[in-house]
Structures are given as C-alpha cells and as structure tokens.
C-alpha cells in the first residue's frame, strides 16, 4: 500500500488565528472535539491527524479546558505570546457575548418542558459527535510507538476506570498516563535516531 506525505500549512497571521478560533468556538455546542478536529486538521490543515492526537493529548492532561489549552499551544507555537492571546481572544470573545444574551433569554423559559427537552436532545447529539470524532481519530493508533495492541489496551482501560468504575480522572491520568509515557519512551529509544523525525504519513 502506498503512502503519501500529508501536506500541512500554518496560520498566516494573528488575525487568521483570531478568526478561525472564533468560528470554531461558535460551532462548539456541547462537545468541541469534533469541531476542533474538522477545523484544524481537515479544513485548515494546520496539523495531521497524528499531530492533532498528540497535541490534544497534552491539552487534555493539562489543567484547564482542553480546547483553551490547545489554542494557547497553537498560537504560541507560531506567534509567541501575542499569538496565544489572539487565539484565546478568538475562542472566548464571541461565545462570551452569545452566552450572556442566551442567559438573559433563557432565564424566562428555563422551567419550560420544551427548553428542557431541547437541552437533553442537544446533549445526545453532542455525545454522538464526540464518539464519531473518537472513531475517526482511532486511525492514528497504528502509528503509536507502543503499537496498536498496547494503544487500544490503554484506551479501553482508561474508559473502564473512568466511565465504569468511576475512578477519579486525576488518578487515572497519573497512573495509566505515566505508564504509557514510560512504555512510549522505551519504544522510541529502540528506534534508529533518523526515525524520530520521520514525517507523518497516512494511507490515502
């Protein structure tokens, strides 16, 4: 099977960062993972799927909202502190105004059965979007240095500990996360040095 180098681009200005993250934030009802992945990987091509999984993983384990962490990382990577602030302002400004307006309007109908049903329906849709994005990003697991089997095992264990056994997320991250980091480091140390900087490739 032939492979192609995935061409990526980068934001051309801080204004573009602001606009992209503003549009991204306005689409993120409930769960933003699917929106972020589509906007940054598929539309803007600022990173590959594999790069997105790595960056999102770091943003996920850092304190604070994961999408905020990600926008700071991307803005800072290309334009330093000013780029990080531009991306953050784009992510927060328009949604803040929208939420204030909706809070005022929703206050009068919060007890309505129609409003409550609408919120429950949006929750189900958001869950479906997150699951769909997760399945789409699973295609990057074979590229994991630990191997596909180990990556799937860690994913299943994390889901079981948090979703079924209700373990605190912090302890799951510290336990499974630390173990996964050690195993990945050992796997990378066994690779030839030239493979560490090998460009991301994905099957068409």
C-alpha positions, 0 to 999 in steps of 0.5 A, a space after each residue: 500500500 502506498 503512502 503519501 506525505 500529508 501536506 500541512 500549512 500554518 496560520 498566516 497571521 494573528 488575525 487568521 488565528 483570531 478568526 478561525 478560533 472564533 468560528 470554531 468556538 461558535 460551532 462548539 455546542 456541547 462537545 468541541 472535539 469534533 469541531 476542533 478536529 474538522 477545523 484544524 486538521 481537515 479544513 485548515 490543515 494546520 496539523 495531521 491527524 497524528 499531530 492533532 492526537 498528540 497535541 490534544 493529548 497534552 491539552 487534555 492532561 493539562 489543567 484547564 479546558 482542553 480546547 483553551 489549552 490547545 489554542 494557547 499551544 497553537 498560537 504560541 507555537 507560531 506567534 509567541 505570546 501575542 499569538 496565544 492571546 489572539 487565539 484565546 481572544 478568538 475562542 472566548 470573545 464571541 461565545 462570551 457575548 452569545 452566552 450572556 444574551 442566551 442567559 438573559 433569554 433563557 432565564 424566562 423559559 428555563 422551567 419550560 418542558 420544551 427548553 428542557 427537552 431541547 437541552 437533553 436532545 442537544 446533549 445526545 447529539 453532542 455525545 454522538 459527535 464526540 464518539 464519531 470524532 473518537 472513531 475517526 481519530 482511532 486511525 492514528 493508533 497504528 502509528 503509536 510507538 507502543 503499537 496498536 495492541 498496547 494503544 487500544 489496551 490503554 484506551 479501553 482501560 482508561 474508559 473502564 476506570 473512568 466511565 465504569 468504575 468511576 475512578 477519579 480522572 486525576 488518578 487515572 491520568 497519573 497512573 495509566 498516563 505515566 505508564 504509557 509515557 514510560 512504555 512510549 519512551 522505551 519504544 522510541 529509544 529502540 528506534 534508529 535516531 533518523 526515525 524520530 523525525 520521520 514525517 507523518 504519513 497516512 494511507 490515502 
